Structure formats: structure tokens, C-alpha cells
Amino acid sequence: MRPLLILMLWLGWPIAAMAGDIVVEIRTPQGAPVAEAVATVQAPHGEPIRFPWPYRVAQHNIQFDPFVLVVPVGAEVAFPNLDKVRHHVYSFSPAKTFELKLYGQDEARVVRFDRSGIVQLGCNIHDQMIAFIDVVDTPFAAKTDARGVAVLHDAPSGPQTLKIWRPYLHGPGNTLIQTVQVPRDGSVHVALTAEVHAPPQHHQMY
């Protein structure tokens, strides 16, 4: 143990937790980037979970936007209708079952998500409208961008279990799992190959 660390322990000074970043890059076997995949690490934390992006799923151009949203347990998510037609948003998912009956342009509804899990969204009027909310109980969560890259900041150092989830991802529960050794500082790069299936013609809500 280094002398400075021994002195800090002896004096009872607080010691910052060792943490590093996990840079995840996901591509298909053909080399195409995989966007909209959620990377998470379940690790001890003491702070309330807050993410910088909006907790919002808009209805726009007869689609949900975004296709995948990540929110913490307890989050209130807004569902604004930006279309000129009415929508009827619902979910049958065990993590959250709800129904937002027909409402029109520039109206919004809010739903609180109080359980972790995957919530699949649908519209009772427009069958092609499908989206997902991943409700997580960890602050170490991020979604891959158009380059297929996600960064988990300040994950605790040491071996951590990295979980990748995405709709229609080939794997049990649409999930890939890998152990990652997180450095005490700096970052570790994780490159993964994942096969993504086309959405089924008839969506099965869950």
C-alpha cells in the first residue's frame, strides 16, 4: 500500500471511490452499427438515479420517438401527441400496465414507472407504432447511438457484469451478458457483435 494511502486511512480522510468508464461498441456480424441498445451495469451506488435525457416518448409522424427510452425506477414519463390525429397509448407489460385513452394534437399524458423491467408500448389505433421503455434501478446505463457506441461513466472498478438489451436482439431475453474488468481510472473498450432481427410483422405485446 502506498504511503499516501496509508496516511489518508490513518487520518480518516475520505477516499474517492475508484471508478472508470466502459465504452461499449456494438456491431452486427456484417459490421453495421447497432443503435438503440441499452448497456447497463448493476453495481452498488448511493445517489438518486438521474439521467440527463428527457423522460419523454412523443407521438410524431405516426411513430413513437424515441424507439427505446431508458428511465430510472420512479420516473414520470411524458407522452405528448405531436400528430394531427389522435392516439391511444397502452402497455400490457408486467413491469407497467396502463392505458392512455384517445387524445389529440398538443395534448400530453404522464405515466409513473415504479417497477424495473421492459415496458413495450403500442397504439390501439395504429398497429405499426411500437416502442420500448427500459426501466432500470442502476445509474450505470446508456443507450448506443447511431455509431453503435454507448459510454457508462464512473462505473466501480473491478469485475462488473455488463448487460446489453435491445428489442429483437438475438439472444435469451433479447440480452447479451459479458464480464468486464473496469479500471481504477480511465476507460475500457468493449467491442461486441450482435445479430438483430427484423421486427415481426405481427407484434406480440409483453
N, CA, C and O of each residue as an XYZ file, in Angstrom:
824
protein
N       0.839     -1.185      0.000
C       0.000      0.000      0.000
C       0.881      1.244      0.000
O       1.847      1.319      0.759
N       0.553      2.223     -0.848
C       1.379      3.405     -0.966
C       1.331      4.242      0.308
O       0.303      4.266      0.985
N       2.441      4.941      0.655
C       2.493      5.731      1.894
C       1.381      6.756      2.002
O       0.831      6.943      3.087
N       1.024      7.444      0.884
C      -0.021      8.461      0.951
C      -1.356      7.838      1.317
O      -2.114      8.399      2.109
N      -1.647      6.667      0.737
C      -2.904      5.997      1.045
C      -2.940      5.569      2.500
O      -3.981      5.679      3.148
N      -1.807      5.076      3.035
C      -1.734      4.693      4.446
C      -2.000      5.906      5.327
O      -2.731      5.809      6.313
N      -1.407      7.057      4.975
C      -1.609      8.269      5.761
C      -3.064      8.706      5.736
O      -3.611      9.101      6.766
N      -3.700      8.640      4.560
C      -5.110      9.043      4.449
C      -6.004      8.146      5.290
O      -6.926      8.625      5.951
N      -5.732      6.838      5.268
C      -6.513      5.913      6.081
C      -6.298      6.195      7.571
O      -7.252      6.174      8.348
N      -5.045      6.460      7.973
C      -4.723      6.689      9.384
C      -5.374      7.963      9.895
O      -5.811      8.019     11.044
N      -5.446      9.003      9.037
C      -6.058     10.263      9.437
C      -7.576     10.255      9.284
O      -8.250     11.191      9.713
N      -8.108      9.210      8.679
C      -9.554      9.133      8.493
C     -10.061     10.025      7.388
O     -11.240     10.381      7.381
N      -9.194     10.406      6.436
C      -9.639     11.252      5.341
C     -10.500     10.433      4.374
O     -10.245      9.245      4.174
N     -11.520     11.063      3.771
C     -12.331     10.338      2.787
C     -11.528     10.015      1.549
O     -10.721     10.823      1.089
N     -11.747      8.860      1.025
C     -11.028      8.402     -0.162
C     -12.036      8.231     -1.291
O     -13.035      7.527     -1.139
N     -11.771      8.874     -2.421
C     -12.683      8.779     -3.555
C     -12.715      7.346     -4.078
O     -11.684      6.680     -4.174
N     -13.900      6.894     -4.409
C     -14.040      5.547     -4.953
C     -13.351      5.460     -6.308
O     -13.421      6.385     -7.117
N     -12.688      4.340     -6.540
C     -12.042      4.122     -7.819
C     -13.108      3.770     -8.846
O     -13.949      2.902     -8.615
N     -13.061      4.458     -9.987
C     -14.085      4.227    -10.996
C     -13.509      4.497    -12.370
O     -12.565      5.272    -12.523
N     -14.088      3.849    -13.369
C     -13.665      4.043    -14.749
C     -14.854      4.026    -15.678
O     -15.967      3.695    -15.270
N     -14.620      4.382    -16.924
C     -15.681      4.392    -17.934
C     -15.662      3.088    -18.732
O     -14.604      2.512    -18.987
N     -16.838      2.644    -19.111
C     -16.972      1.489    -20.003
C     -17.485      2.003    -21.344
O     -18.602      2.510    -21.436
N     -16.672      1.869    -22.366
C     -17.063      2.277    -23.713
C     -17.486      1.026    -24.472
O     -16.676      0.136    -24.728
N     -18.756      0.973    -24.824
C     -19.319     -0.203    -25.484
C     -19.563      0.118    -26.948
O     -20.166      1.141    -27.273
N     -19.098     -0.750    -27.825
C     -19.360     -0.607    -29.258
C     -19.968     -1.906    -29.767
O     -19.397     -2.983    -29.596
N     -21.133     -1.791    -30.393
C     -21.865     -2.976    -30.842
C     -22.066     -2.901    -32.349
O     -22.507     -1.885    -32.885
N     -21.734     -3.989    -33.011
C     -21.935     -4.071    -34.456
C     -22.541     -5.424    -34.816
O     -22.411     -6.398    -34.073
N     -23.196     -5.464    -35.954
C     -23.742     -6.710    -36.467
C     -22.612     -7.554    -37.039
O     -21.507     -7.042    -37.221
N     -22.851     -8.834    -37.328
C     -21.810     -9.647    -37.980
C     -21.358     -9.074    -39.321
O     -20.257     -9.379    -39.781
N     -22.194     -8.249    -39.952
C     -21.829     -7.628    -41.219
C     -21.084     -6.307    -41.021
O     -20.649     -5.689    -41.993
N     -20.934     -5.871    -39.765
C     -20.178     -4.659    -39.484
C     -21.000     -3.405    -39.323
O     -20.436     -2.333    -39.104
N     -22.325     -3.498    -39.423
C     -23.171     -2.312    -39.270
C     -23.334     -1.977    -37.790
O     -23.450     -2.884    -36.966
N     -23.346     -0.691    -37.438
C     -23.530     -0.328    -36.029
C     -24.935     -0.670    -35.541
O     -25.903     -0.594    -36.297
N     -25.028     -1.042    -34.282
C     -26.319     -1.374    -33.669
C     -26.705     -0.232    -32.733
O     -26.127     -0.076    -31.657
N     -27.682      0.559    -33.151
C     -28.185      1.646    -32.322
C     -29.346      1.156    -31.461
O     -29.874      0.065    -31.671
N     -29.735      1.985    -30.485
C     -30.902      1.731    -29.634
C     -30.741      0.500    -28.748
O     -31.732     -0.107    -28.344
N     -29.495      0.129    -28.442
C     -29.249     -0.954    -27.482
C     -28.896     -0.343    -26.134
O     -28.168      0.647    -26.069
N     -29.406     -0.926    -25.064
C     -29.189     -0.392    -23.718
C     -28.106     -1.205    -23.022
O     -28.213     -2.424    -22.889
N     -27.064     -0.511    -22.583
C     -25.980     -1.132    -21.824
C     -26.136     -0.761    -20.357
O     -26.295      0.415    -20.028
N     -26.092     -1.754    -19.472
C     -26.223     -1.486    -18.035
C     -25.223     -2.317    -17.243
O     -24.803     -3.395    -17.663
N     -24.858     -1.783    -16.087
C     -24.069     -2.499    -15.098
C     -24.785     -2.348    -13.763
O     -25.095     -1.235    -13.339
N     -25.045     -3.465    -13.108
C     -25.645     -3.441    -11.775
C     -24.515     -3.399    -10.764
O     -23.791     -4.380    -10.595
N     -24.359     -2.265    -10.089
C     -23.274     -2.106     -9.124
C     -23.761     -1.223     -7.988
O     -24.679     -0.426     -8.182
N     -23.167     -1.345     -6.808
C     -23.609     -0.541     -5.663
C     -23.511      0.957     -5.958
O     -22.578      1.420     -6.614
N     -24.490      1.693     -5.460
C     -24.494      3.148     -5.614
C     -25.341      3.730     -4.490
O     -26.211      3.050     -3.947
N     -25.087      4.975     -4.146
C     -25.822      5.581     -3.043
C     -26.596      6.820     -3.413
O     -27.363      7.338     -2.600
N     -26.412      7.308     -4.624
C     -27.063      8.540     -5.041
C     -28.374      8.237     -5.761
O     -28.518      7.173     -6.362
N     -29.335      9.168     -5.705
C     -30.548      9.012     -6.522
C     -30.173      8.917     -7.997
O     -29.209      9.536     -8.447
N     -30.938      8.146     -8.730
C     -30.636      7.932    -10.145
C     -31.297      9.026    -10.975
O     -32.513      9.217    -10.933
N     -30.468      9.736    -11.726
C     -30.968     10.757    -12.647
C     -30.193     10.643    -13.956
O     -28.968     10.523    -13.956
N     -30.918     10.681    -15.063
C     -30.287     10.660    -16.371
C     -30.486     12.023    -17.048
O     -31.483     12.697    -16.789
N     -29.547     12.434    -17.911
C     -29.618     13.775    -18.488
C     -30.624     13.941    -19.621
O     -30.955     15.069    -19.986
N     -31.117     12.838    -20.183
C     -32.017     12.956    -21.325
C     -33.466     13.120    -20.850
O     -33.781     12.791    -19.706
N     -34.348     13.624    -21.720
C     -35.758     13.818    -21.332
C     -36.458     12.485    -21.107
O     -36.219     11.519    -21.833
N     -37.312     12.437    -20.112
C     -38.167     11.267    -19.883
C     -39.453     11.519    -20.674
O     -40.443     12.028    -20.150
N     -39.400     11.149    -21.939
C     -40.455     11.576    -22.859
C     -40.535     10.623    -24.032
O     -39.513     10.266    -24.617
N     -41.748     10.207    -24.382
C     -41.988      9.430    -25.600
C     -43.062     10.173    -26.386
O     -44.238     10.137    -26.024
N     -42.659     10.843    -27.459
C     -43.596     11.624    -28.267
C     -44.241     10.736    -29.327
O     -43.678      9.722    -29.741
N     -45.413     11.136    -29.747
C     -46.076     10.520    -30.894
C     -45.955     11.512    -32.045
O     -46.559     12.584    -32.029
N     -45.159     11.131    -33.048
C     -44.813     12.063    -34.120
C     -44.701     11.304    -35.423
O     -44.017     10.283    -35.490
N     -45.368     11.791    -36.470
C     -45.372     11.116    -37.775
C     -45.845      9.673    -37.651
O     -45.330      8.773    -38.315
N     -46.818      9.477    -36.804
C     -47.441      8.155    -36.579
C     -46.392      7.137    -36.134
O     -46.444      5.967    -36.513
N     -45.455      7.596    -35.337
C     -44.449      6.741    -34.715
C     -44.175      7.247    -33.304
O     -44.447      8.402    -32.978
N     -43.631      6.359    -32.473
C     -43.132      6.787    -31.175
C     -41.688      7.279    -31.330
O     -40.914      6.738    -32.120
N     -41.352      8.298    -30.571
C     -39.999      8.843    -30.591
C     -39.592      9.196    -29.159
O     -40.203     10.067    -28.539
N     -38.545      8.512    -28.621
C     -37.645      7.556    -29.281
C     -38.227      6.146    -29.328
O     -39.246      5.847    -28.706
N     -37.547      5.298    -30.084
C     -37.930      3.892    -30.155
C     -37.631      3.181    -28.842
O     -38.398      2.320    -28.411
N     -36.514      3.537    -28.203
C     -36.133      2.978    -26.900
C     -35.800      4.141    -25.965
O     -35.005      5.016    -26.306
N     -36.409      4.137    -24.800
C     -36.127      5.138    -23.774
C     -35.667      4.424    -22.511
O     -36.225      3.394    -22.133
N     -34.640      4.978    -21.856
C     -34.150      4.445    -20.585
C     -34.500      5.430    -19.479
O     -34.173      6.614    -19.571
N     -35.167      4.943    -18.432
C     -35.531      5.798    -17.298
C     -35.271      5.033    -16.002
O     -35.254      3.802    -16.004
N     -35.070      5.748    -14.901
C     -34.907      5.070    -13.613
C     -36.259      4.713    -13.007
O     -37.288      5.282    -13.371
N     -36.239      3.772    -12.090
C     -37.457      3.430    -11.349
C     -37.976      4.688    -10.651
O     -37.216      5.436    -10.036
N     -39.279      4.898    -10.761
C     -39.899      6.075    -10.155
C     -40.044      7.245    -11.096
O     -40.631      8.262    -10.726
N     -39.526      7.132    -12.304
C     -39.582      8.245    -13.258
C     -41.007      8.465    -13.751
O     -41.786      7.524    -13.910
N     -41.323      9.732    -13.988
C     -42.569     10.099    -14.643
C     -42.253     10.431    -16.097
O     -41.446     11.318    -16.379
N     -42.887      9.722    -17.004
C     -42.622      9.871    -18.431
C     -43.790     10.581    -19.096
O     -44.948     10.211    -18.902
N     -43.473     11.609    -19.886
C     -44.492     12.346    -20.620
C     -44.754     11.685    -21.964
O     -43.834     11.165    -22.596
N     -46.005     11.704    -22.400
C     -46.415     11.145    -23.689
C     -47.154     12.220    -24.479
O     -48.383     12.191    -24.546
N     -46.433     13.170    -25.079
C     -47.097     14.211    -25.866
C     -47.488     13.712    -27.259
O     -46.768     12.932    -27.882
N     -48.628     14.174    -27.722
C     -49.083     13.850    -29.075
C     -48.779     15.042    -29.976
O     -49.384     16.103    -29.826
N     -47.850     14.875    -30.904
C     -47.473     15.937    -31.834
C     -48.122     15.751    -33.199
O     -47.879     16.540    -34.111
N     -48.940     14.720    -33.349
C     -49.608     14.438    -34.615
C     -50.963     15.137    -34.696
O     -51.522     15.569    -33.688
N     -51.469     15.235    -35.914
C     -52.801     15.824    -36.115
C     -53.914     14.820    -35.856
O     -55.090     15.179    -35.809
N     -53.533     13.562    -35.691
C     -54.523     12.521    -35.410
C     -54.434     12.127    -33.939
O     -53.437     12.406    -33.272
N     -55.466     11.488    -33.449
C     -55.477     11.065    -32.044
C     -54.771      9.715    -31.888
O     -54.709      8.911    -32.818
N     -54.247      9.498    -30.694
C     -53.576      8.245    -30.369
C     -54.142      7.681    -29.065
O     -54.714      8.389    -28.236
N     -53.951      6.370    -28.931
C     -54.427      5.633    -27.750
C     -53.271      4.736    -27.311
O     -53.123      3.620    -27.807
N     -52.461      5.225    -26.388
C     -51.227      4.551    -25.985
C     -51.526      3.560    -24.864
O     -52.316      3.837    -23.962
N     -50.873      2.389    -24.942
C     -51.130      1.377    -23.912
C     -49.926      0.450    -23.772
O     -49.030      0.436    -24.617
N     -49.926     -0.321    -22.692
C     -48.947     -1.392    -22.499
C     -49.571     -2.493    -21.674
O     -50.312     -2.232    -20.726
N     -49.267     -3.732    -22.038
C     -49.674     -4.909    -21.265
C     -48.498     -5.493    -20.479
O     -48.637     -6.563    -19.887
N     -47.369     -4.831    -20.459
C     -46.145     -5.383    -19.874
C     -46.274     -5.563    -18.362
O     -46.859     -4.714    -17.690
N     -45.732     -6.660    -17.816
C     -45.790     -6.873    -16.359
C     -45.147     -5.743    -15.562
O     -45.595     -5.438    -14.457
N     -44.098     -5.113    -16.109
C     -43.437     -4.028    -15.383
C     -44.327     -2.791    -15.270
O     -44.169     -2.002    -14.338
N     -45.258     -2.614    -16.205
C     -46.201     -1.498    -16.146
C     -47.320     -1.717    -17.146
O     -47.098     -1.728    -18.357
N     -48.520     -1.891    -16.624
C     -49.706     -1.983    -17.460
C     -50.476     -0.679    -17.333
O     -50.795     -0.247    -16.225
N     -50.775     -0.054    -18.459
C     -51.514      1.206    -18.403
C     -52.209      1.449    -19.733
O     -51.958      0.756    -20.720
N     -53.093      2.450    -19.742
C     -53.831      2.812    -20.939
C     -54.077      4.311    -20.923
O     -54.599      4.856    -19.950
N     -53.696      4.973    -22.009
C     -53.948      6.399    -22.189
C     -54.946      6.526    -23.332
O     -54.577      6.477    -24.505
N     -56.198      6.688    -22.977
C     -57.249      6.679    -23.995
C     -57.124      7.881    -24.921
O     -56.408      8.840    -24.633
N     -57.832      7.805    -26.028
C     -57.676      8.742    -27.137
C     -57.460     10.192    -26.699
O     -58.243     10.756    -25.936
N     -56.371     10.774    -27.208
C     -56.133     12.201    -27.000
C     -55.457     12.778    -28.229
O     -54.799     12.061    -28.982
N     -55.626     14.105    -28.432
C     -55.273     14.718    -29.700
C     -54.012     15.543    -29.700
O     -53.224     15.517    -28.755
N     -53.838     16.279    -30.786
C     -52.625     17.056    -31.025
C     -52.375     18.070    -29.913
O     -53.292     18.738    -29.436
N     -51.109     18.165    -29.514
C     -50.636     19.097    -28.492
C     -51.178     18.782    -27.093
O     -51.039     19.586    -26.171
N     -51.782     17.629    -26.946
C     -52.135     17.143    -25.613
C     -51.047     16.183    -25.139
O     -50.303     15.626    -25.945
N     -50.966     16.000    -23.843
C     -49.950     15.096    -23.292
C     -50.525     14.372    -22.086
O     -51.450     14.848    -21.427
N     -49.954     13.214    -21.820
C     -50.298     12.445    -20.628
C     -48.981     12.074    -19.937
O     -47.928     12.065    -20.573
N     -49.041     11.770    -18.648
C     -47.852     11.404    -17.877
C     -48.119     10.096    -17.146
O     -49.190      9.899    -16.572
N     -47.125      9.197    -17.175
C     -47.226      7.898    -16.501
C     -45.991      7.723    -15.619
O     -44.872      8.008    -16.044
N     -46.201      7.256    -14.393
C     -45.094      6.963    -13.478
C     -44.738      5.482    -13.592
O     -45.617      4.621    -13.573
N     -43.442      5.195    -13.710
C     -42.957      3.824    -13.850
C     -42.235      3.434    -12.557
O     -41.112      3.869    -12.300
N     -42.894      2.619    -11.764
C     -42.425      2.337    -10.408
C     -41.843      0.942    -10.235
O     -41.606      0.501     -9.110
N     -41.613      0.246    -11.342
C     -41.011     -1.085    -11.294
C     -39.991     -1.221    -12.395
O     -40.200     -0.725    -13.502
N     -38.877     -1.893    -12.104
C     -37.878     -2.103    -13.142
C     -38.352     -3.178    -14.120
O     -39.121     -4.070    -13.763
N     -37.878     -3.073    -15.355
C     -38.248     -4.050    -16.365
C     -38.477     -3.382    -17.708
O     -38.356     -2.164    -17.840
N     -38.804     -4.182    -18.691
C     -39.058     -3.700    -20.046
C     -40.544     -3.460    -20.229
O     -41.369     -4.326    -19.938
N     -40.873     -2.272    -20.714
C     -42.270     -1.914    -20.982
C     -42.413     -1.677    -22.482
O     -41.799     -0.766    -23.037
N     -43.223     -2.498    -23.127
C     -43.466     -2.334    -24.557
C     -44.707     -1.483    -24.754
O     -45.741     -1.715    -24.128
N     -44.594     -0.496    -25.631
C     -45.688      0.429    -25.901
C     -46.339      0.119    -27.240
O     -45.681     -0.328    -28.179
N     -47.637      0.364    -27.309
C     -48.363      0.244    -28.558
C     -49.416      1.329    -28.648
O     -49.701      2.021    -27.670
N     -49.988      1.469    -29.828
C     -51.103      2.389    -30.041
C     -52.290      1.571    -30.516
O     -52.178      0.790    -31.461
N     -53.416      1.751    -29.863
C     -54.600      0.960    -30.173
C     -55.213      1.348    -31.515
O     -56.081      0.643    -32.031
N     -54.760      2.476    -32.085
C     -55.290      2.943    -33.365
C     -54.341      2.613    -34.509
O     -54.782      2.302    -35.616
N     -53.037      2.681    -34.244
C     -52.032      2.495    -35.297
C     -51.111      1.339    -34.902
O     -50.226      1.498    -34.061
N     -51.327      0.185    -35.512
C     -50.608     -1.030    -35.121
C     -49.108     -0.936    -35.365
O     -48.338     -1.631    -34.702
N     -48.676     -0.095    -36.301
C     -47.249     -0.020    -36.612
C     -46.463      0.735    -35.547
O     -45.232      0.724    -35.569
N     -47.143      1.382    -34.628
C     -46.468      2.167    -33.595
C     -46.042      1.253    -32.440
O     -46.877      0.748    -31.689
N     -44.731      1.052    -32.317
C     -44.167      0.211    -31.269
C     -42.952      0.940    -30.690
O     -42.152      1.511    -31.432
N     -42.824      0.917    -29.374
C     -41.640      1.473    -28.724
C     -41.434      0.741    -27.403
O     -42.275     -0.056    -26.986
N     -40.313      1.017    -26.755
C     -39.958      0.308    -25.522
C     -39.373      1.291    -24.511
O     -38.648      2.221    -24.863
N     -39.711      1.054    -23.245
C     -39.096      1.785    -22.145
C     -38.387      0.770    -21.262
O     -38.995     -0.189    -20.787
N     -37.083      0.994    -21.048
C     -36.305      0.138    -20.155
C     -36.199      0.866    -18.818
O     -35.482      1.860    -18.695
N     -36.912      0.366    -17.831
C     -36.922      0.985    -16.500
C     -35.849      0.301    -15.662
O     -35.941     -0.897    -15.396
N     -34.840      1.048    -15.246
C     -33.663      0.456    -14.605
C     -33.524      0.945    -13.171
O     -34.027      2.009    -12.808
N     -32.830      0.148    -12.364
C     -32.560      0.519    -10.978
C     -31.064      0.685    -10.740
O     -30.557      0.406     -9.654
N     -30.364      1.149    -11.784
C     -28.936      1.409    -11.701
C     -28.631      2.718    -12.413
O     -29.254      3.014    -13.432
N     -27.682      3.516    -11.901
C     -27.298      4.732    -12.616
C     -26.344      4.468    -13.770
O     -26.084      5.351    -14.588
N     -25.824      3.249    -13.830
C     -24.853      2.901    -14.867
C     -25.599      2.324    -16.069
O     -25.653      1.110    -16.267
N     -26.168      3.220    -16.855
C     -26.984      2.825    -18.002
C     -26.799      3.850    -19.116
O     -26.701      5.051    -18.862
N     -26.752      3.362    -20.349
C     -26.632      4.243    -21.514
C     -27.132      3.490    -22.738
O     -27.157      2.260    -22.765
N     -27.527      4.251    -23.746
C     -28.061      3.678    -24.979
C     -27.086      3.945    -26.121
O     -26.516      5.032    -26.216
N     -26.897      2.953    -26.985
C     -25.996      3.148    -28.118
C     -26.578      4.161    -29.096
O     -27.785      4.220    -29.329
N     -25.661      4.962    -29.663
C     -26.064      5.982    -30.625
C     -26.014      5.414    -32.042
O     -25.917      4.201    -32.230
N     -26.081      6.297    -33.030
C     -26.092      5.849    -34.421
C     -24.800      5.149    -34.815
O     -24.771      4.404    -35.795
N     -23.716      5.386    -34.047
C     -22.438      4.709    -34.317
C     -22.359      3.352    -33.629
O     -21.388      2.615    -33.800
N     -23.396      3.025    -32.844
C     -23.372      1.782    -32.082
C     -22.558      1.879    -30.813
O     -22.111      0.860    -30.289
N     -22.355      3.095    -30.302
C     -21.488      3.329    -29.146
C     -22.299      3.866    -27.968
O     -23.151      4.740    -28.128
N     -22.016      3.324    -26.784
C     -22.583      3.827    -25.533
C     -21.451      3.899    -24.510
O     -20.534      3.077    -24.527
N     -21.524      4.890    -23.619
C     -20.499      5.053    -22.597
C     -21.149      5.046    -21.217
O     -22.040      5.848    -20.935
N     -20.695      4.133    -20.363
C     -21.119      4.096    -18.969
C     -20.045      4.799    -18.147
O     -18.920      4.310    -18.041
N     -20.386      5.926    -17.576
C     -19.410      6.740    -16.866
C     -19.279      6.324    -15.399
O     -20.265      5.995    -14.739
N     -18.047      6.346    -14.912
C     -17.750      6.193    -13.487
C     -18.305      4.908    -12.878
O     -18.832      4.919    -11.765
N     -18.185      3.810    -13.608
C     -18.576      2.510    -13.058
C     -17.526      2.072    -12.032
O     -16.338      2.328    -12.227
N     -17.943      1.419    -10.948
C     -16.971      0.973     -9.943
C     -15.920      0.051    -10.548
O     -16.226     -0.787    -11.396
N     -14.689      0.215    -10.107
C     -13.600     -0.587    -10.658
C     -13.734     -2.044    -10.230
O     -14.404     -2.367     -9.249
N     -13.079     -2.906    -10.991
C     -13.132     -4.331    -10.711
C     -14.005     -5.053    -11.715
O     -14.487     -4.442    -12.669
N     -14.219     -6.352    -11.514
C     -15.057     -7.105    -12.454
C     -16.524     -6.703    -12.318
O     -17.074     -6.702    -11.217
N     -17.145     -6.366    -13.430
C     -18.550     -5.984    -13.458
C     -19.259     -6.770    -14.548
O     -18.654     -7.145    -15.553
N     -20.544     -7.015    -14.340
C     -21.348     -7.729    -15.327
C     -22.056     -6.715    -16.218
O     -22.929     -5.975    -15.765
N     -21.674     -6.690    -17.469
C     -22.264     -5.790    -18.449
C     -23.417     -6.506    -19.146
O     -23.258     -7.614    -19.659
N     -24.577     -5.856    -19.154
C     -25.743     -6.435    -19.825
C     -26.143     -5.536    -20.988
O     -26.241     -4.318    -20.840
N     -26.369     -6.143    -22.130
C     -26.830     -5.432    -23.320
C     -28.223     -5.939    -23.659
O     -28.434     -7.138    -23.840
N     -29.176     -5.008    -23.743
C     -30.538     -5.386    -24.135
C     -30.984     -4.502    -25.290
O     -30.696     -3.306    -25.330
N     -31.690     -5.120    -26.223
C     -32.284     -4.369    -27.327
C     -33.459     -5.143    -27.868
O     -33.412     -6.372    -27.914
N     -34.534     -4.451    -28.287
C     -35.613     -5.175    -28.957
C     -35.084     -5.936    -30.162
O     -34.298     -5.408    -30.949
N     -35.522     -7.182    -30.298
C     -35.221     -8.029    -31.450
C     -33.750     -8.434    -31.537
O     -33.286     -8.868    -32.591
N     -33.019     -8.295    -30.436
C     -31.637     -8.761    -30.391
C     -31.628    -10.276    -30.253
O     -32.394    -10.836    -29.468
N     -30.764    -10.937    -31.011
C     -30.688    -12.402    -30.954
C     -29.981    -12.817    -29.660
O     -28.800    -12.534    -29.459
N     -30.729    -13.490    -28.799
C     -30.195    -13.949    -27.521
C     -31.328    -14.142    -26.540
O     -32.416    -13.605    -26.747
N     -31.100    -14.901    -25.468
C     -32.151    -15.123    -24.475
C     -32.635    -13.803    -23.887
O     -31.845    -13.025    -23.352
N     -33.934    -13.557    -23.990
C     -34.478    -12.319    -23.475
C     -33.972    -11.088    -24.193
O     -33.945    -10.000    -23.617
N     -33.564    -11.245    -25.459
C     -33.003    -10.130    -26.242
C     -31.799     -9.511    -25.543
O     -31.589     -8.301    -25.626
N     -31.008    -10.331    -24.855
C     -29.951     -9.823    -23.986
C     -28.628    -10.542    -24.237
O     -28.599    -11.744    -24.498
N     -27.543     -9.791    -24.152
C     -26.193    -10.339    -24.123
C     -25.549     -9.948    -22.798
O     -25.770     -8.842    -22.304
N     -24.758    -10.840    -22.222
C     -24.108    -10.580    -20.931
C     -22.624    -10.884    -21.053
O     -22.232    -11.905    -21.618
N     -21.802     -9.985    -20.515
C     -20.355    -10.181    -20.562
C     -19.718     -9.574    -19.313
O     -20.134     -8.512    -18.848
N     -18.714    -10.252    -18.779
C     -17.958     -9.718    -17.640
C     -16.885     -8.757    -18.156
O     -16.172     -9.049    -19.116
N     -16.793     -7.604    -17.490
C     -15.849     -6.564    -17.893
C     -14.998     -6.182    -16.690
O     -15.512     -6.028    -15.582
N     -13.712     -6.031    -16.910
C     -12.809     -5.573    -15.856
C     -12.682     -4.053    -15.978
O     -12.042     -3.548    -16.900
N     -13.294     -3.337    -15.043
C     -13.287     -1.870    -15.084
C     -12.020     -1.358    -14.409
O     -11.716     -1.772    -13.290
N     -11.274     -0.466    -15.061
C     -10.032      0.044    -14.461
C     -10.318      1.007    -13.307
O     -11.435      1.501    -13.154
N      -9.278      1.264    -12.493
C      -9.406      2.213    -11.389
C      -9.624      3.629    -11.888
O     -10.270      4.433    -11.216
N      -9.093      3.939    -13.054
C      -9.385      5.198    -13.724
C      -9.183      4.983    -15.215
O      -8.657      3.950    -15.630
N      -9.594      5.941    -16.010
C      -9.525      5.749    -17.452
C     -10.743      4.996    -17.954
O     -11.831      5.112    -17.389
N     -10.560      4.229    -19.007
C     -11.704      3.552    -19.618
C     -11.293      2.200    -20.177
O     -10.120      1.931    -20.437
N     -12.303      1.365    -20.352
C     -12.126      0.081    -21.000
C     -13.068      0.040    -22.193
O     -14.219      0.466    -22.102
N     -12.569     -0.480    -23.321
C     -13.363     -0.561    -24.545
C     -13.849     -1.995    -24.724
O     -13.064     -2.942    -24.688
N     -15.153     -2.134    -24.918
C     -15.768     -3.450    -25.107
C     -16.408     -3.479    -26.494
O     -17.342     -2.722    -26.759
N     -15.923     -4.333    -27.367
C     -16.483     -4.477    -28.711
C     -17.293     -5.771    -28.761
O     -16.783     -6.850    -28.458
N     -18.548     -5.648    -29.145
C     -19.447     -6.797    -29.179
C     -20.069     -6.941    -30.561
O     -20.292     -5.960    -31.269
N     -20.340     -8.177    -30.920
C     -21.069     -8.468    -32.154
C     -22.440     -8.999    -31.776
O     -22.557     -9.918    -30.966
N     -23.469     -8.423    -32.361
C     -24.836     -8.823    -32.027
C     -25.677     -8.879    -33.295
O     -25.572     -8.017    -34.168
N     -26.493     -9.885    -33.377
C     -27.401    -10.024    -34.521
C     -28.769     -9.486    -34.124
O     -29.306     -9.850    -33.077
N     -29.323     -8.630    -34.952
C     -30.625     -8.019    -34.686
C     -31.603     -8.472    -35.756
O     -31.356     -8.317    -36.952
N     -32.716     -9.034    -35.306
C     -33.737     -9.496    -36.242
C     -34.651     -8.344    -36.649
O     -34.771     -7.348    -35.936
N     -35.286     -8.493    -37.793
C     -36.297     -7.522    -38.198
C     -37.511     -7.667    -37.276
O     -37.805     -8.770    -36.815
N     -38.212     -6.575    -37.007
C     -39.414     -6.674    -36.167
C     -40.418     -7.640    -36.792
O     -40.572     -7.669    -38.013
N     -41.096     -8.422    -35.971
C     -42.101     -9.331    -36.510
C     -43.243     -8.551    -37.144
O     -43.557     -7.434    -36.731
N     -43.856     -9.153    -38.148
C     -44.944     -8.461    -38.855
C     -46.117     -8.212    -37.926
O     -46.786     -7.182    -38.016
N     -46.364     -9.163    -37.031
C     -47.427     -9.005    -36.039
C     -46.756     -8.942    -34.674
O     -46.257     -9.950    -34.174
N     -46.747     -7.774    -34.085
C     -46.029     -7.568    -32.826
C     -46.762     -8.262    -31.664
O     -47.976     -8.136    -31.504
N     -45.999     -8.977    -30.885
C     -46.539     -9.592    -29.684
C     -46.202     -8.687    -28.502
O     -45.032     -8.496    -28.173
N     -47.230     -8.135    -27.870
C     -47.003     -7.238    -26.747
C     -46.640     -8.040    -25.523
O     -47.182     -9.120    -25.290
N     -45.704     -7.499    -24.729
C     -45.314     -8.172    -23.487
C     -45.007     -7.146    -22.436
O     -44.657     -7.502    -21.310
